[in-house]
Amino acid sequence: MEKALNEYLEKIEKYLKPLVASERVDIVKEIKSEMLELQGKGVSPTQIIERLGNPKDLAKAYLGEAIASSNGFNWHRLSTVIAFYSLAGIGGMFVLPFTSICGIAFMLSGVFSPIAGIIKFAAHLLGYEIGFTIGAYSANAIVFLPISILMGVALFMIGWLLWKLTIIIIKVMSKGKKKLAQ
Amino acid sequence: MNIDDWKSQIKRGTLEFCILLMIKQRPSYGYEIISTLEEYPILAAKENTINPLLRRLLKEEYISSSWQESVKGLPPRKYYSVTDKGLEYISAMSGEWNNLLNAINKIKGE
């Protein structure tokens, strides 16, 4: 196989690093198969590369689909997003880490807040008072429990909205890049 | 008049349907699908659209794939075929498609 074509495949492989190895190998193999198909029809390597387009865009099309096609939150998807944009480096580099990381931080805080409330309440039942003071104010354990739950829900909602926003940004980006051929 | 923008929206909505119909006829590989689509300007799309779309259909289990290793002189090819779930999906889409055509015809008054 021509050097230029091999280099193209290596680039694709590099940009697809965020995907699991088996999937990455399969994608590269399929693109290679098409290259051989075209070569067999007498298409030159330069024309083949022109047809496939910028390797970064092609890789991103695969990742964009992988990320945008399912809904909801999962760690694997998040790491895929962050890993790809740190490899490919584009405009969204600052926005995406911000929205995604804040989203997660808020959601986690949302989970921890009621846990803290429950711990404080349980400690109170056992006769301990765990400190939680804002200035001179110290909530008593019984009042604090519902407050901590409400706070947890609110924090979680904020986190969830930020996460949604992250997904929307990604969708818009991959749509922009898809550029359906006219 | 910006007909291209409208055309690409139509394409976005129908490519999935067309690809499934094509694979239903007989199992095909990526390049074959892309070159068949290229015969119809309204459907023509490149690898960076079709390949990820095929992957999504695979993940959603509407299609399945299998590698056919080199037959003499040919590169290994990844063939896609429709699953039972895919067949159901196609028939639901066909129904909606007919609804749309009927609606357009009625609105046109023909």
Interface residues (C-beta under 8 A of the other chain):
Chain A: D26 I27 K29 E30 I31 K32 S33 E34 L36 E37 L38 G40 R51 L52 G53 D57 L58 A61 Y62 G64 E65 A66 S69 K177 K178 K179 L180 A181 Q182
Chain B: D4 K7 S8 K11 R12 Y29 G30 Y31 P41 A44 A45 K46 E47 N48 T49 N51 P52 L53 R55 R56 K59 E60 W67 G73 L74 P75 P76 R77 K78
